[in-house]
Amino acid sequence: MPLTPEQQKEAMRRIAAARSEPGSPIACPACGADGLQIIDRSARPHAQWYALTCPACGLAETLHIPMGSSVHTLD
């Protein structure tokens, strides 16, 4: 089952936490159990892609976070 919009927001917070504290246990945004696995499959500078898996509830979700494009001037 896909993540709800609220769970997607929580997943983004959990990804940020994992990036700031690598190696610390991360709770699943769907079931709350520790052990969320996050794989960064990003294609920067275009987008961030994260594969999220949870062994406790079976979550297997890919989260896409578009990155802003640069603005080109004609000057």
TORTORDO-786431 format. One record per residue: residue number from 1; x, y, z of N, C-alpha, C in turn. Coordinates in Angstrom, 3 decimals, m for minus. Example, Ala and Ser with C-alpha at 12.3 -4.5 7.8 and 13.67 -1.06 7.14 Angstrom:
<torza n="1" n_u="13.190" n_v="m5.690" n_w="7.800" ca_u="12.300" ca_v="m4.500" ca_w="7.800" c_u="13.200" c_v="m3.300" c_w="7.800"/>
<torza n="2" n_u="12.850" n_v="m2.250" n_w="7.080" ca_u="13.670" ca_v="m1.060" ca_w="7.140" c_u="12.900" c_v="0.030" c_w="7.870"/>
//
This chain:
<torza n="1" n_u="0.844" n_v="m1.174" n_w="0.000" ca_u="0.000" ca_v="0.000" ca_w="0.000" c_u="0.898" c_v="1.249" c_w="0.000"/>
<torza n="2" n_u="0.613" n_v="2.222" n_w="m0.856" ca_u="1.446" ca_v="3.435" ca_w="m0.910" c_u="1.323" c_v="4.270" c_w="0.366"/>
<torza n="3" n_u="2.339" n_v="5.072" n_w="0.598" ca_u="2.318" ca_v="5.967" ca_w="1.755" c_u="1.282" c_v="7.061" c_w="1.550"/>
<torza n="4" n_u="0.638" n_v="7.441" n_w="2.634" ca_u="m0.295" ca_v="8.566" ca_w="2.591" c_u="0.522" c_v="9.857" c_w="2.496"/>
<torza n="5" n_u="m0.105" n_v="10.984" n_w="2.137" ca_u="0.635" ca_v="12.249" ca_w="2.105" c_u="1.303" c_v="12.578" c_w="3.445"/>
<torza n="6" n_u="0.645" n_v="12.275" n_w="4.553" ca_u="1.237" ca_v="12.530" ca_w="5.867" c_u="2.452" c_v="11.631" c_w="6.097"/>
<torza n="7" n_u="2.353" n_v="10.371" n_w="5.681" ca_u="3.466" ca_v="9.437" ca_w="5.826" c_u="4.633" c_v="9.831" c_w="4.913"/>
<torza n="8" n_u="4.328" n_v="10.391" n_w="3.732" ca_u="5.386" ca_v="10.864" ca_w="2.838" c_u="6.155" c_v="12.017" c_w="3.484"/>
<torza n="9" n_u="5.436" n_v="12.938" n_w="4.119" ca_u="6.100" ca_v="14.041" ca_w="4.822" c_u="6.974" c_v="13.512" c_w="5.948"/>
<torza n="10" n_u="6.453" n_v="12.528" n_w="6.672" ca_u="7.229" ca_v="11.931" ca_w="7.758" c_u="8.440" c_v="11.194" c_w="7.189"/>
<torza n="11" n_u="8.282" n_v="10.540" n_w="6.052" ca_u="9.408" ca_v="9.853" ca_w="5.415" c_u="10.503" c_v="10.843" c_w="5.055"/>
<torza n="12" n_u="10.135" n_v="12.019" n_w="4.565" ca_u="11.137" ca_v="13.031" ca_w="4.235" c_u="11.879" c_v="13.501" c_w="5.482"/>
<torza n="13" n_u="11.157" n_v="13.621" n_w="6.601" ca_u="11.816" ca_v="13.985" ca_w="7.862" c_u="12.775" c_v="12.873" c_w="8.303"/>
<torza n="14" n_u="12.368" n_v="11.639" n_w="8.116" ca_u="13.211" ca_v="10.501" ca_w="8.514" c_u="14.455" c_v="10.401" c_w="7.620"/>
<torza n="15" n_u="14.298" n_v="10.722" n_w="6.334" ca_u="15.448" ca_v="10.731" ca_w="5.427" c_u="16.440" c_v="11.799" c_w="5.874"/>
<torza n="16" n_u="15.937" n_v="12.982" n_w="6.206" ca_u="16.805" ca_v="14.069" ca_w="6.690" c_u="17.522" c_v="13.647" c_w="7.968"/>
<torza n="17" n_u="16.818" n_v="12.972" n_w="8.860" ca_u="17.432" ca_v="12.502" ca_w="10.106" c_u="18.522" c_v="11.471" c_w="9.811"/>
<torza n="18" n_u="18.267" n_v="10.588" n_w="8.868" ca_u="19.257" ca_v="9.560" ca_w="8.520" c_u="20.496" c_v="10.187" c_w="7.897"/>
<torza n="19" n_u="20.301" n_v="11.243" n_w="7.127" ca_u="21.450" ca_v="11.913" ca_w="6.504" c_u="22.265" c_v="12.674" c_w="7.543"/>
<torza n="20" n_u="21.598" n_v="13.238" n_w="8.552" ca_u="22.331" ca_v="14.007" ca_w="9.560" c_u="22.968" c_v="13.107" c_w="10.628"/>
<torza n="21" n_u="22.416" n_v="11.927" n_w="10.845" ca_u="22.947" ca_v="10.982" ca_w="11.832" c_u="23.062" c_v="9.589" c_w="11.219"/>
<torza n="22" n_u="24.011" n_v="9.404" n_w="10.289" ca_u="24.132" ca_v="8.086" ca_w="9.659" c_u="24.434" c_v="6.998" c_w="10.682"/>
<torza n="23" n_u="23.840" n_v="5.851" n_w="10.464" ca_u="24.066" ca_v="4.720" ca_w="11.351" c_u="23.078" c_v="4.609" c_w="12.492"/>
<torza n="24" n_u="22.328" n_v="5.677" n_w="12.770" ca_u="21.344" ca_v="5.594" ca_w="13.850" c_u="20.079" c_v="4.903" c_w="13.334"/>
<torza n="25" n_u="19.372" n_v="4.167" n_w="14.199" ca_u="18.159" ca_v="3.477" ca_w="13.751" c_u="17.079" c_v="4.485" c_w="13.358"/>
<torza n="26" n_u="16.396" n_v="4.190" n_w="12.274" ca_u="15.341" ca_v="5.058" ca_w="11.757" c_u="14.029" c_v="4.282" c_w="11.794"/>
<torza n="27" n_u="12.990" n_v="4.930" n_w="12.310" ca_u="11.674" ca_v="4.294" ca_w="12.390" c_u="10.928" c_v="4.418" c_w="11.060"/>
<torza n="28" n_u="10.174" n_v="3.415" n_w="10.747" ca_u="9.363" ca_v="3.372" ca_w="9.531" c_u="8.240" c_v="4.412" c_w="9.621"/>
<torza n="29" n_u="7.994" n_v="5.174" n_w="8.542" ca_u="6.904" ca_v="6.145" ca_w="8.571" c_u="5.520" c_v="5.489" c_w="8.505"/>
<torza n="30" n_u="5.464" n_v="4.211" n_w="8.139" ca_u="4.178" ca_v="3.516" ca_w="8.036" c_u="3.801" c_v="2.807" c_w="9.336"/>
<torza n="31" n_u="4.766" n_v="2.063" n_w="9.926" ca_u="4.417" ca_v="1.259" ca_w="11.111" c_u="5.104" c_v="1.732" c_w="12.391"/>
<torza n="32" n_u="6.137" n_v="2.553" n_w="12.265" ca_u="6.830" ca_v="3.071" ca_w="13.444" c_u="7.934" c_v="2.191" c_w="13.986"/>
<torza n="33" n_u="8.129" n_v="1.010" n_w="13.408" ca_u="9.175" ca_v="0.104" ca_w="13.887" c_u="10.548" c_v="0.587" c_w="13.435"/>
<torza n="34" n_u="11.541" n_v="0.442" n_w="14.314" ca_u="12.919" ca_v="0.753" ca_w="13.927" c_u="13.379" c_v="m0.242" c_w="12.874"/>
<torza n="35" n_u="14.318" n_v="0.193" n_w="12.037" ca_u="14.885" ca_v="m0.705" ca_w="11.034" c_u="14.590" c_v="m0.288" c_w="9.612"/>
<torza n="36" n_u="14.052" n_v="0.928" n_w="9.408" ca_u="13.803" ca_v="1.405" ca_w="8.052" c_u="15.128" c_v="1.458" c_w="7.306"/>
<torza n="37" n_u="15.141" n_v="0.903" n_w="6.120" ca_u="16.329" ca_v="0.937" ca_w="5.274" c_u="16.103" c_v="1.980" c_w="4.195"/>
<torza n="38" n_u="17.088" n_v="2.867" n_w="4.032" ca_u="16.992" ca_v="3.946" ca_w="3.055" c_u="18.167" c_v="3.832" c_w="2.105"/>
<torza n="39" n_u="17.870" n_v="3.726" n_w="0.816" ca_u="18.910" ca_v="3.677" ca_w="m0.209" c_u="18.745" c_v="4.920" c_w="m1.073"/>
<torza n="40" n_u="19.820" n_v="5.698" n_w="m1.176" ca_u="19.818" ca_v="6.922" ca_w="m1.984" c_u="20.088" c_v="6.536" c_w="m3.434"/>
<torza n="41" n_u="19.107" n_v="6.755" n_w="m4.287" ca_u="19.242" ca_v="6.460" ca_w="m5.723" c_u="19.076" c_v="7.739" c_w="m6.531"/>
<torza n="42" n_u="19.549" n_v="8.826" n_w="m5.964" ca_u="19.342" ca_v="10.145" ca_w="m6.546" c_u="20.121" c_v="10.331" c_w="m7.845"/>
<torza n="43" n_u="19.567" n_v="11.205" n_w="m8.675" ca_u="20.190" ca_v="11.620" ca_w="m9.930" c_u="20.371" c_v="13.130" c_w="m9.868"/>
<torza n="44" n_u="21.183" n_v="13.554" n_w="m8.904" ca_u="21.385" ca_v="14.991" ca_w="m8.724" c_u="22.085" c_v="15.565" c_w="m9.946"/>
<torza n="45" n_u="21.819" n_v="16.753" n_w="m10.363" ca_u="21.056" ca_v="17.803" ca_w="m9.688" c_u="19.582" c_v="17.822" c_w="m10.059"/>
<torza n="46" n_u="19.093" n_v="16.780" n_w="m10.698" ca_u="17.728" ca_v="16.805" ca_w="m11.202" c_u="16.673" c_v="16.398" c_w="m10.173"/>
<torza n="47" n_u="16.962" n_v="15.377" n_w="m9.402" ca_u="15.969" ca_v="14.895" ca_w="m8.444" c_u="16.645" c_v="14.027" c_w="m7.387"/>
<torza n="48" n_u="15.969" n_v="13.881" n_w="m6.278" ca_u="16.394" ca_v="12.951" ca_w="m5.241" c_u="15.421" c_v="11.781" c_w="m5.258"/>
<torza n="49" n_u="15.941" n_v="10.571" n_w="m5.255" ca_u="15.153" ca_v="9.348" ca_w="m5.219" c_u="15.642" c_v="8.509" c_w="m4.058"/>
<torza n="50" n_u="14.742" n_v="8.079" n_w="m3.220" ca_u="15.095" ca_v="7.240" ca_w="m2.076" c_u="14.222" c_v="5.995" c_w="m2.091"/>
<torza n="51" n_u="14.867" n_v="4.834" n_w="m1.995" ca_u="14.149" ca_v="3.565" ca_w="m1.868" c_u="14.032" c_v="3.270" c_w="m0.380"/>
<torza n="52" n_u="12.798" n_v="3.118" n_w="0.093" ca_u="12.523" ca_v="2.859" ca_w="1.503" c_u="11.985" c_v="1.439" c_w="1.653"/>
<torza n="53" n_u="12.583" n_v="0.667" n_w="2.562" ca_u="12.078" ca_v="m0.675" ca_w="2.847" c_u="12.042" c_v="m0.893" c_w="4.352"/>
<torza n="54" n_u="11.012" n_v="m1.583" n_w="4.792" ca_u="10.854" ca_v="m1.896" ca_w="6.206" c_u="10.627" c_v="m3.394" c_w="6.349"/>
<torza n="55" n_u="11.528" n_v="m4.088" n_w="7.050" ca_u="11.342" ca_v="m5.524" ca_w="7.238" c_u="10.160" c_v="m5.871" c_w="8.146"/>
<torza n="56" n_u="9.748" n_v="m4.929" n_w="9.004" ca_u="8.656" ca_v="m5.218" ca_w="9.944" c_u="7.291" c_v="m5.244" c_w="9.263"/>
<torza n="57" n_u="7.023" n_v="m4.264" n_w="8.396" ca_u="5.682" ca_v="m4.181" ca_w="7.795" c_u="5.672" c_v="m4.466" c_w="6.297"/>
<torza n="58" n_u="6.862" n_v="m4.629" n_w="5.701" ca_u="6.930" ca_v="m4.939" ca_w="4.283" c_u="6.882" c_v="m3.713" c_w="3.374"/>
<torza n="59" n_u="7.028" n_v="m2.533" n_w="3.940" ca_u="7.029" ca_v="m1.321" ca_w="3.124" c_u="8.120" c_v="m1.422" c_w="2.069"/>
<torza n="60" n_u="7.772" n_v="m1.114" n_w="0.841" ca_u="8.718" ca_v="m1.042" ca_w="m0.269" c_u="8.250" c_v="0.128" c_w="m1.129"/>
<torza n="61" n_u="8.814" n_v="1.283" n_w="m0.880" ca_u="8.342" ca_v="2.520" ca_w="m1.503" c_u="9.537" c_v="3.290" c_w="m2.044"/>
<torza n="62" n_u="9.340" n_v="3.967" n_w="m3.156" ca_u="10.347" ca_v="4.876" ca_w="m3.689" c_u="9.797" c_v="6.281" c_w="m3.569"/>
<torza n="63" n_u="10.583" n_v="7.149" n_w="m2.960" ca_u="10.161" ca_v="8.527" ca_w="m2.731" c_u="10.947" c_v="9.424" c_w="m3.672"/>
<torza n="64" n_u="10.228" n_v="10.211" n_w="m4.474" ca_u="10.830" ca_v="11.125" ca_w="m5.449" c_u="10.696" c_v="12.549" c_w="m4.941"/>
<torza n="65" n_u="11.823" n_v="13.252" n_w="m4.862" ca_u="11.815" ca_v="14.641" ca_w="m4.411" c_u="12.426" c_v="15.477" c_w="m5.526"/>
<torza n="66" n_u="11.599" n_v="16.206" n_w="m6.312" ca_u="12.149" ca_v="17.030" ca_w="m7.388" c_u="13.011" c_v="18.153" c_w="m6.813"/>
<torza n="67" n_u="14.057" n_v="18.463" n_w="m7.531" ca_u="14.915" ca_v="19.581" ca_w="m7.120" c_u="14.656" c_v="20.733" c_w="m8.084"/>
<torza n="68" n_u="14.752" n_v="21.944" n_w="m7.569" ca_u="14.475" ca_v="23.125" ca_w="m8.388" c_u="15.466" c_v="23.267" c_w="m9.519"/>
<torza n="69" n_u="14.971" n_v="23.771" n_w="m10.630" ca_u="15.848" ca_v="23.992" ca_w="m11.774" c_u="16.482" c_v="25.377" c_w="m11.656"/>
<torza n="70" n_u="17.630" n_v="25.499" n_w="m12.250" ca_u="18.287" ca_v="26.802" ca_w="m12.225" c_u="17.654" c_v="27.717" c_w="m13.259"/>
<torza n="71" n_u="17.667" n_v="29.000" n_w="m12.973" ca_u="17.073" ca_v="29.985" ca_w="m13.869" c_u="18.185" c_v="30.584" c_w="m14.721"/>
<torza n="72" n_u="18.026" n_v="30.493" n_w="m16.024" ca_u="19.017" ca_v="31.037" ca_w="m16.945" c_u="18.557" c_v="32.415" c_w="m17.405"/>
<torza n="73" n_u="19.477" n_v="33.357" n_w="m17.429" ca_u="19.151" ca_v="34.694" ca_w="m17.921" c_u="19.610" c_v="34.826" c_w="m19.361"/>
<torza n="74" n_u="19.052" n_v="35.761" n_w="m20.053" ca_u="19.426" ca_v="36.001" ca_w="m21.439" c_u="20.458" c_v="37.114" c_w="m21.562"/>
<torza n="75" n_u="20.981" n_v="37.578" n_w="m20.448" ca_u="21.980" ca_v="38.652" ca_w="m20.470" c_u="23.305" c_v="38.188" c_w="m20.984"/>
//
